[in-house]
């Protein structure tokens, strides 16, 4: 298969939101990347079809941005379900509170003042020291879309530890990466990759020597080891992305789904 066929529209509930629901201004849409509506619908499809997201689940969106995933989830989660999201952008979170939480009381958004050299250079806290503001075992599903692709290996490890902490037993997580393995390295060497991670660093590669957080690729073996270390079982097969020039792919980035064992 080249791409997963999404059937999210057939899985909507009676809680479906208005088709005329407001979108954020273009500046806030660009903050989370291109194709705002299409990518949001795509990833909600992944959550339902690959992670088994149910309308009554509690879901955490790490790096929620301007509601790209939250907006379509308003049409899927029931009143028994719960959504929480946090982001470093106060403008994005303010828009989500005013335009989503105001009409969906079970959708909550938080600003976290985490340092990022590109997006929040005055942030007070380092990713490595940040504790997710939620209790242990709070969520059925945790997801991060295009977050680990801008984080260094120690920070990714810390976040996976936090993900394991806030997941309920039997909970699932979906995270996207640029994964370095024999196939992606060969495609990059052949000049077929859309993203060329040419700068080798300690345990990762980056596309820019000066602006490393623009895009960071991690070695697949190391990432798998982190999931094992924090008690998360990676679900096979990994869904690889098109970023390195693959002809068969699920999405643009590599998708890793894992489960926290029950009990």
WOUR-V11805 format. One record per helix or strand of 3 or more residues. SS is the DSSP state (~ for helix, > for strand). FROM is the first residue (numbers start at 1). TO is the last residue. Records with the same first field share a line. If there is no record, write none. Layout:
SS = FROM-TO ; FROM-TO
This chain:
~ = 8-11 ; 26-31 ; 36-49 ; 68-73 ; 90-101 ; 127-129 ; 148-150 ; 153-166 ; 182-189 ; 212-214 ; 220-229
> = 58-62 ; 82-87 ; 107-111 ; 139-144 ; 167-177 ; 204-206 ; 216-219 ; 232-234 ; 254-260
